[in-house]
Amino acid sequence: MSAVDHRTRDARVIVSGLAPDAHWQFSLDLGQTWHDGQGNSVDAALFTRDGLHTVLARQANAHGSSGLSALRLALYTHADDLDLSSQPGPQSALHRIVDRATIATGVALTATEAALTPQDLHELRLRLGGNGFDPLNDRLRLDRDLDLSRDGQAQGVRIGGLDGLAYRYDAATASLAIWRADGSALTGSDAAALTNAIRLNNLQTRPRDGERTVTLSLLDVAGNVSADAQVSVMVDTRVPTLDFNGARPGLDADIVFRTLTAPRALLPDGAGLRHANPDARFQQVTIDAGGAGASRDDVLGSREGGTVTALDQAATSFTVASTAWHANRAADRFVFRLEDGSWASAAQTQALLESLTLGSVAAQPQEGPRQFKVTVTDHLGRTGSATSVLLLDTTPPVLDLNGAAPGLDASLTAVSGVPIGVTLGLPTRSQVTESSGVVQLQLKFTSAVAGALAPTNNYPPNLRNDTEIFGFYDLDKPDQLLFMDNLGQPFSHSAVGWFPGLLMDMVYTRPGDGTVVVTITPNMTLTENVTQTLLERLAYKCGIGQVPGVRQVEITATDRAGNVSIVPTLATLDVKPIGTPVVQLGRGSDTGASAHDELTFANGSAASPLTLAGFAAAAATVTLFRDADDNGLLEAGEALGTVVADSTGRWQYTLAGAALADGTHRFGAVASGFTSALLAVTVDASAPDSVIDIGSTVRPRPVLGGKTEANVSVTVELDTDGNPANGYELRY
């Protein structure tokens, strides 16, 4: 490439300085053989090999002969092919398939330890293309990330450990040339260092799928251009996906069942394997088993027809849909591959997944969740995972309306005509025990009282006050009866729950035996806490004119596994006549975690007055008493005072004398010859005794713990400046 380096691809030699009448000769074998020259050149065809050549020339005329002239030249008629790999044999093409993360990091064009070519070169050339080439977002990393959508050039830069380089990029042809800025040659090892260092990358979150090609060639020192070599980078972001949840959100399955007497499917119906690449193959399937309910008695198997093959050995061969599989087990990991070592199709892999079963050799398998994480690995080594959780639940739900007291049942009192409902549960007494979740509540109303729960056509109940109604009720909004319906007629509606997205279908039926059955079916599985809250919202209200007497409500729950409460929880509703007083804890005095839990720090002293409120007949004189002997009757020494109900029957009375001791106190009222049901109020005016422990550190974070009363909120303040009262504290 220099006019004086005597390197050439054209071996025609020009002879100058010939005398007009001279006869000249040349030799190509160092003077052993001489040939007469023609014209003023030596024909290039006489040079039959590449390499170093020496040309001797002499001339003679009538005056005598000249001395010898010599020319040494290096002939290169073609450039050597590029070898892109140090693997045996010439490698003129490389093909890589990469994902989004790899193209973001950058893909090196080569990773060879050998020279790219045995000869020196003047210029390394690259040309980009392919159906996935994205000049706006693809980059070549040289001394910097090169924008491939615009022309660029640089001088005196360093690439791949080589200094003093220059390059030029032409966006119109997507072509890049790299050479030494001083014009000196690059070696084949230099070229390899460059292609090892140059990286193709794309930082887009979703890079364009498809093939990027980088066509490599070189311009050698004699001016020859080599044959093309090509690096292909296929950006393929397609990965396998396992979906065990069908049309529902998420990919994982949550299956609940109540028996494992026979092997059951490991995955739910509709569980599927998907891959955006229709030609994808699968190297293996891996299953990792675990979970709190997992047991050594559990047996993973594969069902083919009516036969289940246990996969309980270190190695098991079996057949699914005429395809031979091999399973290897190590502890709780199972790896499945085709028996012949080839890769499975999507259909074969799907058939394997559908064949898998879970069984147990135990007479009474352990309850609890078994977790199976399934991972498929495709032909590119990419994975997709989903988890199937199988929960064995043989224990029915337990509904407790009685709190810490023995038994599950509750006794409640309702008064005809009083404008408030009576909830089945109270926050301090209701408790639900259920591991897998509740999917249905059923409440059966019965009564031996003639005229109770009688059929009626009165509707809607919120406009008529002479019916027995039941449904969801908000004690904070006692006048809103939208979700309470008449027990005297069949009816159904949907109720909005107190939790986001919760809807409940409520169906009221009258089987014909005098009972009323209310069935509540939510649109989602109810947790223990949600079920408890709903029990505290379900209420009965008795209208004017209904016969007094006892109604009983048998409550059962059905869980996800199909278990039904073995013994119904019984709520006994004692309906009292019109005019019977009702005693409640005043709204401002119910200071517990709930506004209706009958728990207060007000102890009835002048400093902390306690307010009682309630209902009676209009203008009736109400005598309040504290039932010291717990017999439900007003006796000598128990009266607290009197108050007169207003025209609507409402009354209120405040205790502001001697302080009540901490503990439970029962209050009642007498009016119009009737005695109310007792109200049990728990007074807790003392701050809880608390002990704080500072435990070991987890990384730099201290672990704080301690002891206090049950079911109370705890506030932790961390003093930051030695003054705990100035407001510069951290509060949790």
Protein Blocks (a to p, Z undefined) as FASTA:
>chain_A
ZZklopafbfcdcdehiafkbccdddfegomaccddehjbdcfklpmbgcdddddddddd
fkbccddddddddddfbdcdddfbfbecidfbdcddddfklmmnopcfbdcfbdfbfbdc
fbdcdddedjkbcfklgccdffbccdfkbccddehiaeehiahiacdddfklopacdddf
klpacdfklmmmmmmmpccddfbfbacedjdddddddddfkopacddddddddddfbdcd
ddfkljagcjbdcdddfbfkbccdfbdehiacddfblkbccfbdcdddedjkbcfkbccd
ddehjbccdffbfbdcddeehiacddddehjaccdddfklpacdfklmmmmmmmpccddf
bfbdcedddddddddddfkopacdddddddddfbdcdddfkljagcjbdcddddehiacd
cdfbdfklgccddfkbpabdcdddddfbehiapacfbdcfklpccbccdddddfklmmbc
klgccfkbccddddddfbehiacddddddehnopacdddddfbdcdfklmmmmmmmgccd
ddehiacdddddddddddfkopacfbacddddddddehiacddddfklmmcfbfklopaf
beoiaklccdddddddehiacdddddfkonopacehiagbdcdddfkopacddddbdddd
eddddddddeehiacddddddddfbccdddddddddehjbccddddddehiacdddddfk
lpaknopaccZZ
